[in-house]
Amino acid sequence: MFRARQLVRRLASVSDAPLSKKVEMTNWEKGHYINYQKMSENLSVVRQRLNRPLMYAEKILYSHLDDPHNSELERGKSYLKLRPDRVACQDATAQMAILQFMSAGMPSVATPTTVHCDHLIEAQVGGEKDLARAVDINKEVYDFLATSCAKYNIGFWKPGSGIIHQILLENYAFPGGLMIGTDSHTPNAGGLGMAAIGVGGADAVDVMASLPWELKAPKVIGVKLTGELSGWTAPKDIILKVAGILTVKGGTGAIIEYHGPGVDSLSCTGMGTICNMGAEIGATTSVFPFNDRMYDYLAATKRSAIGDFARSYAHELREDEGAEYDELIEINLSELEPHINGPFTPDLATPISKFKDAVAANKWPEELKVGLIGSCTNSSYEDMSRAASIARDALNHGIKAKAAFTVTPGSEQIRATIERDGQLETLEEFGGMVLANACGPCIGQWDRRDVKKGEPNSIISSYNRNFTGRNDANPATHAFVTSPDLVVALTLAGSLNFNPLTDTLKDKDGNDFKLSAPTGDGLPANGYDPGRDTYQAPPEDRSSVSVAVSPTSDRLQILEPFQSWDGKDALDLPILIKAQGKTTTDHISMAGPWLKYRGHLDNISNNMLIGAINSANGEANKVKNVTNGEWDAVPATARDYKKKGIKWVVIGDWNYGEGSSREHAALEPRHLGGLAIITRSFARIHETNLKKQGMLPLTFSNPEDYDKIQPEDKVDLMCTQLAVGKPMTLRVHPKNGEVFDVQLSHTFNEGQMEWFKNGSALNTMAKAAKSKSS
């Protein structure tokens, strides 16, 4: 009887807990509270309007509506105006975001914002030395970010803190929240039940400046998980499998929502891994419902108050019973095999049992040169513990890594904790080089010297992305992605042909042995060690802080506003390039060595489209200048057209702009005189980024029309036809043949059309501020 009474009383206290409690979003800021009460009120309004069960993804978005009474709520069609709880920027994208924010003329950010220094640290010889070198090389940029953060009331995480997504999960993510981040892997925070969405810097500036953020209401793809993971199968295998099902564009315009009984067997950080790599299938974001594993992680990261508060709102932190998904995928975790995806694309999914055959059939280089674990996708305590358990098993048999091996801790907290608990020592003894707490090879910051450029070779990582040349700038490197467990196992064998589930290795005495399945704790038994303090809070008095940008700097450049539209149709335009095949943001604006110019628009524009393949000759960075007949680099040709006052267009293939959220891929063509990008289809973030910069992202109403246009044709673009829901005409003047018209589609709404007319979203914001003040 006593136990029953106690249970009733506990449940009553939970259901009676007021949502108006003041619980701070993070331990690093004061006065920013989780507003479950407002979210609940918004949801009540929406429920009355829709009168149907809601998916969890819908609940998060609708609870953050700027105007829940009057917003249109049709998935896949309506544009939602939302009020995110937070903004996060990494150092490469923060430069441009802050430069844009400065031109808005506001004294401080209106929404809690943080900047994280993780992208500009090149992996070379090891963590400490690489970090010191980066601090020296990037001093000007770090000083700009530190002072501008202090000036505009932004939290600043210094170099060495860790990767943005890991820091966000450890310190800022909370169940039911909405966050935007200027990096495509922001969805990592879905592991804590948050809708975290990758955006361009211009979107971040809107929210920093107190404007609502606009998002086309996503469809929701449900992934129902049953069964339980065991043995060599890891959370990473779930998203590797989903990527194989949906492909790199199958999630475009949709949120992936995981649910079902299998969810409860996953660690919080494992859920983060799955959400992180959802970016590779084009998904707007990915989310998991709030559960006890998330509560445990909040408690372990000293946020029990948030966990308790979330429990009082738990009925809204999951899908309603009877909610219907736009598409449903079911995965039985008990039957799921470990997977390896790649090379050259993250959706080529192969189960480990068939991988050896795929290596032979495709003639992939069988020798494994390098294994890399860590990154924002897989650097949790659980990941490192499991990896270390495999390494320890090998060491106990007297053998070490055959291939080169690197370890990237996701944060200073993870690095310090695995150093204290011994995993780091094991991984180093196994042969691992510990890199800085930063992105490193995952985003091309890798001074790799063991193979020559153009030399075919294989590497395997626990990263998220493996486009051609991404990790080491070598287009012949075959990069595969998998769980940290399989990375360690294959690195030990030095071969892609090794399957640890079935194959044996030779110990130091030449005897056969089979590796034990990995084991590891989801959370450290002795709590997390925070390590070094790497956070800079904004000062109380910010009035005396000055932000210096040298006019002679080659790293930073104050922005000039783009010109507004002249109100006319654009006639006799050249096609700068007709790109064929995959054209990712890496092709449009490469990372790696170009990252250092992320704050200098003119300098970084020298990498515009240098990776795109020209359909005219099958080559990259070689296009014909129609004014003089000369072949030259893409940026040089664009600059020549601009100097001559000639606007130009780009013709692109399917899913143009897939990949990172980087807005430079939209800023550069605008800066160099481009008017429109015309493709078979766009990746979501890139299409929005182009609109924000005052460009016209247009798609062929009939995708086959792509084939009718030749690189040396001239085109007229009937810009005066731009209207919501109406097609636009492209008049093609072939070099040889009769003029013909092609119909183009677009997704502009009324507000976005103003961006084009005014020259950019930033110009529109400045114009509105000016009219308000006058």
N, C-alpha and C positions, 0 to 999 in steps of 0.2 A: 504493500500500500504506500509506504513512504516513497519508494522510487517512482511510482506512478504520479504521486502528487508533485514531486520535485520536477518531473518532466513537464507536467502541465504548466507549472509556475514559470519554468525557463522559457517555454514557447510563448507564453503570454508576454513576458518581458521583451522578447524579441519583436513580436508583432506590434507592441505598443511603443517601441523605441521611436522617438520623434525624428523625422527626417530633417528637422531644422537645426540639429546639432552642429556646432562649429568644429569641423574636423579639417585640419589643414591638408592641402594636396600633397605636400612634401615637407620633409624636415629641414629643407634648405631655404625656405622662404616663410615670411610671416604675412598673414592677412589675406592669403588666397585659399578660399575654402571650397571643399567639394559641395556642390549644390544639388544634392539628391531631391530636395524639396521642389525646386524649380523644374527639375527634370521630370519628376512625378506629375506635377501640375500640367506640363506640356503634354505628357503622354495621355493624361485624362482627356484633354481636348481632342487629341488625335483619335483616341479610342471611340469617342462619341461620333466622330466624323466617319471613321472607316467601318466600325462595327464588325470586326473580324479578329481572329487571333493574329498576333504579330510575331515576326521573327526577331531574334535578339538584335541583329544588325539594324533592323528598322527601329527598334526601341531606342537604340543609342542615337541614331540620326534624328529621329522625330523629337526626342527629348531635348535636342539642342537647336530646334528650329527658332529662328528669329521671330517668326509670326505664325504660331501653330494654328491659329484660327483661319487664316486665309491662304496658307501655302497649298499649292497643288501637290498631290501626293501619288502620282502615278509612276511606278517603278519603270526605269528605262526611258522615261520621257520628260517628266517634270524636272525643273531646276529647283533645288532646295537652297534656301539662304540659311546658313548655319552659324552658330556662335561657338567655336571651339574653346576648350578649356585652356589649351596650351599651344605654344609654338616652339619648335626645336630646330636648330640649324647646325650643320657641321661646318668646319672652317672653310672648306672650299666653296660652299654655296653661301655661307654667311656673309662673305665679303660683298657680293653683289646685292644680297638682300638688304644689308645695312646701308650700302651706298644708295639704294633706292629709297629706303626709309628716311635717310637724311634729307633727300630731296623733297619729302613730304612736309618737312618743316615742323615736326611735332617734338615736344620736349622729352617725352619718354614713351615707352611702349604701353599700349592699353591692355594687352593680354600677357600673362606670364610667359616669358621667353628665356630660352637658354641657348648658348653657343658652345660647341664641343670641338676641340682641336684633335682631330684624328686622321685626316686625309693627307696631310702634307709631310708625313714622316716616312722616308724611304727605307725599306729593309735592305741592309747591306752586310753588316758584320755581327749584329746582335743588339739587343734592346737598349742598353745604357748609351753606347757609343752612337747608335743611330739616332736616338732621341737628342743627344747633345748636338749632333751635326744638324739636325732639323731645326732646333731652336736657334742656332747660329744663322743658317741659310734663310730661314723664314722670319727673322726678327722683325722686319718691317711690317709684315702681315700680322704677326701675333700682337705687336704693339698696337696696331690699328684696331684689332678686334678687342683687345683688353681695354683700351681707352674708350672705344665707342660703346662697349657693353656697360662700362662704368657710367658713361654719359647718359645713356638711354635706359638705364635701370634693367639691365639684362644680366642673368647669371652666366658666369664664364668658367668653363672647365678647361684648364690649361693642358698643353701638350703632355702626354703621359698619363692623363686621367683614364683614357680608355676610349672604346668605340662608342659613338653617340647612342646606338640602339641598346647596348648593354647598360650604359649609364642611365638611360631613360627607364629601363625595366627595373633597375636596382633602386631608383630614387624618385621617379616622377609618374610612372604609369599607375592608373587605378581603375578598378572595374566600373564600367559604364561611362567612362570619360571619352571625350573626343579630342584628339590632338592632331595637328598637322606638322609635318617635318619636311625640311628641304633635302630629303634623301629618299630614294625609292624603297629602301628597306625599313622605313619608319613602321610598317605594319608589325614589326617584331613585338611591339607592345600589346598586340592582340593576345599574347600569352598571359596577360593579366586582365583579360576581358575588356580591353580598351579598343575603340575604333581609332586606329592611328594611321593616317593617310599621307603618303608621299606627295609633295606638291613642288611647284617651282617657287623661286624666291619672290616673285610678284604676288603670288597668293599669300605667302607668309607676310608680306608687307601690308596687305589689306587687313589681315587680322591683327597685326601689331599696331595698326593705325585705327582700330576699333570699327572697321567695316565688317559686315557679315561676309562669310565666305560662301562661295557658290559652288555647288556640286550637282551634277546630273544625278537624279535619284537612281542608285544602282539597283540592278536586279540582285537576287540573292541565290547563290548556289549552295545547297546543303550538302555536307559530307557527313554521313552517318557512320560513326565508328562503333563496331561491336568487337567482342573478344578482348584479348590482352596481349601486349608485346612480350616477347620472351627471347632468350638466347642472344643471337647476333643482330636481331632486328631492333632498330632504334627509332625514335620519333622522326628523324630525318627521312626515313624510308617512306613515311606516310606522304610527305610532300613530293618526294621523288616519284612515287606512284601516281599521285594526283597530277603532277606535271606531265607525265606520260599520257594520262587520259585526256586532259584538257588542252595540251600544247601551249606554246608561248603566247597565243592570243585568245585561248578559250575562256579565260577569266575576265577579258576586257569588259568594262562597264558593269562588273558584278563584284559583290562581296562574297567571299567564301566563308561560310558559317559551319563550324564543326560542332557536332552534337552527338548524342547517343551514349550508351553505357560505357563504350571504350574510352571515352574522354577521361574518366576518373582514374584510369591506370597510368596516365601521362603526368610527368612532372610539369610544374609551371614553366620552367625554362625549356623543356621539351616542346611545350605548346608554342613558346616564343620562336623556337627554331622553325616550326611548321609555318607560322604566320609570316616570319621573315622572308622565307623563300617563295611565298605566294606572289611576290612581286614578279617572279619569273614567268608566271602564267598570265600576266597583265591585270591581275585582280586589283580592284580599288583598294581593298584591304582584306584581312582575314581576322576572324574573331573566334574565341572559345567562350562558353558560358562560365560564369563565376562558380568556383567549387572549392572544396577544402584544400586542394593542392595549391591554389592561388592564395588562400588564407595563410597556409603554412609559409609560403614564400614571403608574403607581406610581413609576417611575424619575424621571420629570419632576417629581414632587411630593416628591422626596427620600425615597422609601420603597422603594429597591431591595431592601433586606433582606426586606421583605414579599413582593415579587415573586419573589425567589429561593426563599423558603420555600414560596410557593404553587406554584411549579413542582415542588417535591418531593412535593406532594400533588395534582398536577394531574389524575391519573386519577379522583379523586373530585370534581373541580370542574367536572364536566360530566355529561350524561346517560349512562347505560349503553347500550351497543348493544342494540337490541331493546326498549328501554323503550316502553311503550304509554301514550299520552295519553288523557285522558277525552274530549277533542275536539281536532281538528287543523285548523289553518288554514294554507294555503300562499300565500305572496306572492313573486312573481318581481320582484325589485327592478329588473331591467332594463326591465320593462314598467310599473312604478309611476309614476303621474302625480303631480305636486304637487297637494295638496288644500287646500281651505279649508272649515273646519267652522263651523256656526252658521247663523243667530244663535240666541241664547237657550238653546242646549243644545250640549254639545260632541260629540254623536254624529251631528249632521246633516252628513254628509260629502259634499262635492261636488268632483269633480276640476276642475282649473282650466279644462279645455276646455269644461266645461258650466256654469261659474259665471256667465258673463254672461247666459245664458238663464235661470238660476235667479233672478238679481237682477231681471230683467224680469218673470218669471212671478209672483214673490212680492211684487213692488212694494217691495223693500227700497230704502232711500234710497241712490241710486247715488253721490252725492258722498261722498268719504271725508274725515272731519273730522280724525281723529288716527290715526297709526300708532305702535305701541309695541313696542319690542324689548327683550329681556333677560328678567328674572325667573328663578325657580329652574329653569324648564324649559329655557330657551334663552339662557344667557348665558356660554357657554364661549368659550375663545379662538377655536376654530373658528367658532362662530356669529358672533362679532364680526368676525372676519377676512373671512368671506364677505359679511357685511352691508356692511363697509367697501369691499370690492372693487366692489360694485354702486354704492355712493355715489360712489366715485372715478371710475367709468366715466361716471356722470351729470355729475359736476363737470368732467370732461375735455371734455364736450360743452357746457359752459356752463350747465347747469341744476341746480336744487336741488329739495328737497322742496316739493310743492305743499300738502300737508296738514301739520298740526302733527306733530312727530316727537319721541318721547322714547326715551332709552336708559337701561336699568337694569342696571348691572354686577352680576353675581351675588355677587361677593366683592371685598374690598379687593385681593386678589391679582390678580384679573382686571382690576380698574380700573387698578391700577398698571402691569400688564404691557401693556395696550392703550394706556395713555398713553405709556409708554416706546417702544413699537413703532409708534406713529403712527395706529393705527386710530381712537382716540378723537378726535384732531384732525380726521380725515377726516369722521367722523360729525357732529361739531359744525359743521364747514364746510358740510356738506350741509343743516344746519338743525336738528340735534338738540339737545334739552335733556338734559343728563346728570343723572339723578336719583341719590339716595343709594343706597348698596349695601344695598338693603332690598326688602321685598315691594312697597310702594307701591301703584300702581293695580291690581295683580293681585288684592289682597285688599280693595279698596275704600278704600285710604288715598290718595285723590286729591282734592285741592281743585280740581275742574274748573270752569271759569268760562266756557268758550266757547259753551256752549249752555244754555238754560233747562231746568229739570226738566219733563219731559213732552214736550219737543221731539224728534220722531223724527230720528235721525241714525245714521250708521255709523262705527264704529271697527274697527281690525284690529290684532291683537297676536300676539306669539309666546308668549303665556301658555298656561295649561292649561285654564282654566275660564271660562265665559262665561254663567252663569245671568243671568236678568233682573235688571238693576240692580246686579250684583256690582261692576263696576269703578268706576262713578261715581254710584251710587244713583239713576240716571235709568232708570225702567222702559221708556222709549221708545228707549233707546240699543240699536242693533243691533250686538252685539259678535261679531266673527268671530275665529277662531284659525287660525294657519297657521305656516309656518316664518318665521324672521327674513328670509330671502331675499325671500319674496313680500311681507312687510310693507314692506320698503324699496322694492320695485318699485312697489307700489300707492300708497304714500305719495308717491312721485315723480310718479305720474300724477294723484294726487288723486281717483282714481275706482275703484270696484269693477269697472268694465267692462274694465279693462286686463289683458291676458294677455301677460306678458313673453316667453313662448315663441314667440308668433306676431305680436304687435302692435309697431308702431313708435311712437317719440316724436319730437317736434320739438326739434332742438338750438337753440342761441342764435341761429343764423342762419336758422331756419325750415326746415332740411333734416331729412328723415326719417332716423332711425337706430334700430337695434335694440340693446337692452342685451345685453352679453356675459353668458354664464352665470357664476354666481359661482364664485370660487376662494378657498381659504383653508387654512392649515395646521392640522392637528389639534392640534399642540403647538407652543409658541413655540421657535424655533430657538435663542434665547439664554437659554432657561430662564424660569421664572416669577420675577417681581419680587414679593416678599412685601408690599411697601408698608408702611403704618404698622403697628406692633405693637398689636393690639387684643384680646389675650388676657390674662385674669387667672387665674393658677393659684391653687388654694387654698393658704393658708399652711401651713407645717410644724406650727405650734402654733395650733390652732383654738379652744382653751379660752377665750380671752378675747374671742372674737368674739360680739357680741350682735346679734340680729335684732329690729329695732323695727317694730312695727305700731301706729300711733296709733289709739286707740279712736274718734276723731272723723274718721278718714280716710274719704273717699268713693271711694277707689281700692282699698283693701285692707281685708279683714275676716276676722278669725279665725273658723274654721268651728265651728259647733255640730253635734254628732252628730244624725242623723235618728232619728226614733222607730221602734222595732221594730213589727212587725205584731202586731195584737191577737189573732190566732188565729181571727178570725171571718170569715164571709162579709160582703161589703160590699153594703148594701142601699140602694135609693132614691137612686142616684147621678145627678147631672145630667151631661149631655154638654157640656163647656166649649165645644168647637167640633167640628163635623164638617167636616174639611178636605177640599177636593176638588182633584184634580189634583196636580201636582208640589209636594211639600212637602219642600224640602231643608233642611239645617242652616242655610242662610242665611235661610230663611223662619222657622225655629224660634228662632234666636238670631243676629240680624244681626251682621255685622262692622262695618267702617267706623268711624263715630264711637263705636260701642259697645265697641270694643276696649279703651278705657281703663278699663272697669269689669270686666275679666276677673278681677280679684282680689277683687271685692266682689260676693258672690252676690246680696244683696238688691237692690242697685242695677241690676245687669245683668238681673235678672229682669223689669225693666220693659220689656224687648224681647221677652218670651216670645211666640212665635207671632204676632207683629204682622204678619208677611208672608204668613201662611197665608190661603188663600181660604176663606171660610165658605160652605158649600153652601146655607145658608139664604137668603143674599142676594147671593152672588157678589162680596162685598166683603171687603177685608182689615181686620183689627183692629176688627171691629164684631160683637159677639155679644150674644145676649139672656140676661139674668140671670133664671133660672127662679124665683128667690125673690121678685123684685119686678116682673118684666116689663120692666125698663129695658134699653135697648141701651147698651153701653159697650165700652171697649177690652178686649182679651182679658186682659192682666195685671190690670187693675183688677177685672174680674169674678172672676178666680181668687182675688185677694186678699180679695174680699168673701166668697166661699164659705169660704175658709180661716178668716176671722175668725168665721164662723158655725159652724165645726166640720164643714163639709160636704166630703167628699172628692169628686173628680170624675174623669172619664175624657175622653180625646180619641179621636175616630174619624178614621182616616187612610186615604189611598188607597194606590196601588202604590209600592213602593220608598221608603217614608217614611224621612226622615233621610239621604237621599243627599247626598254632598258632603263637607265638611270633617270631620275627626275630632272637632270641638269638643264636649267633654263638657258645656259649659254648656247645650247643647240638651237634655241629660238632667237636669242639676242643677236647672235652672230650674223645670220642671214638678214635680219632687220637692219643691223648696223652697216652691212655692206651693200645695201640698196635693193634687197629682195622685196617683192610685193606679195607673192603667193607660193605656197607649197601645194602641189596638186598630186594626189596619190590614189592608189586603189583603196587604202584604208590607213587609219592612224592608230597609234597607241594613245591611250587616254591622256596621260600627263602631258605628253608632247603637244597634242592638239590644243589643250588649254593654254600651255605656255606660249604657243604661237599667237593665239588670240590676244593674250595679255600684252604682247609686244606690238600689237597693231598690225599683225600679218594676217593673211587669209589662208587658213588651212581648209582646202577644198578636196572633195573626193569625186572620182568619176561616177556618175549615176549608173553608168554601165561599165563595170571594171574592165571589159574587153577593149574599151576605147584607149586604154594605156598603150596597147600595141599599135594603134593607128598613128601615134605621134612620133616623129623622128627627132633626134637631138638638134638638127640644124633647122627645123621648122621655126617660124615666128608665130606668135599668138596674140590675139586681142582678148582682154578680159573685161567683161561688161560689169564693172564694179557698181554701176548705178542700179543694177538689178538686185543688189543685196537686200533681202527682206526675209523675215522669219518664215521658215518652212517653205520657201520658194527656191527653185533651182536657179543657177546662174549659167550664162552662156560663155563658152570658150570658143572663139573663132580661130581656126587653125589655118595658117598660110603655109602649105608645104613648100619645101625648096623646089620640088618638082611635082606639079599636079594642081588640081583644083581646090579652092578654098572649101572647107567644110566646118560645120558646127558640132560641138560636143557639149552635152549637158553635165553640169557639175552640181553636186549636193554639198550642203554644209549643215552645221549644227548651231549656228549663231542664234542667240535670243536677243531681245531688245537691248538689254544692258550691254551685252558683248558687242553689239553693232556700234555702240557709242565708243567702245575702245578703239575700233577700227577708224571711225570717223575722226576721233580726237588724236589719233596717232599711237596711243597705248593706254593701258588701264591706269598707269601712273599719271599720265596727262589728264585723264578723266577725273581722277581723284583730286589733283591740283586745281582743276577747273571748278569742281564742286566746292572745294574749300574757299576758293577766291570769291565765288558768288555768295557763299554763306557770310563771309566777313564783310562784304560790301552791302 
